[in-house]
Amino acid sequence: MEMLNTNAVKDELLKSNPTFRELINQHQGCEKRLTELAHLTYPNDDEVLEESTLKKKKLQIKDEIYAMMQKYGNSH
């Protein structure tokens, strides 16, 4: 997808698809928490594990977002 087309698809899905909006919110939540964890000087073992888990979850959500965008783009 072209960048302009990608933005249009994303905007349309944000307006019309609650599942897509939820995925975007989850992705942003993961990003926020990862930023918090990255600023820790001495993270404990639980925080290191949380960071690793969040990175995987964020990537999975990103894949779902792009799959939805691709499917929408192909159908319109």
N, C-alpha and C positions, 0 to 999 in steps of 0.2 A: 504494500500500500504506500502511496505517496504521503509525504508529511501533511500536506493540506487535507487530503482525503482522510488520513488517520485522525486528525483533529476533529474533522466534521463527524466521523463515525463515533469517536469518543464522546463528543458533545451530545449527539443524538441519543446514545445509549445512557448517558448520565441523566438525561431528561426523561427517558421512557422506560428504563429497565431498573427496577429496584434491586435485583440481584447484582447487576453491574455496579450500581452505586455502593452496595454493601462491600463488594470486593475492593473497590477503590478505597473505601474507608478503612478496611482491614489492612490494606497495603500501606496506607499512610500511617496507621497506628504502629505497624511493625517498624516502619522507617523512623518514627519518633522514638520508639523505645530503643532501637539500635543506636541512634544518636546519643541517647542518654548513657547507654552502656559503653559506648566508645569513649566517653569523657571520663570514665572511672579510671583513676590512677592505678589502683590495685584491686581488680575485680576478684571476687571469691569464686570458688568452683561452680556454685550454682549460677552465678552471673555469666561465667564463661560458657556453660552449657546452654543457658537461655539465649545467649547471643548466637550460638551455632544453630539452635533450633529455630530461632526467629529468621535467620538468613535463609534457611531451607523453606520455611513457611512463606516468606516474602516472595521467593522465587516461584513457588508453586502457585501463589495467588497471581503473580505477574503472568505466568503461563496461561492461567484461566482467563485473565483479562484479555490477553492478546488473542486467545482462541475465540472468545466471544466477539471481539472486534473483527476478526477475520471472517467468521461466519456471517456476521451482519453485513460486512462489506461485500461479500460474495453474493448475498441474497438481494442486495439493493443496487 
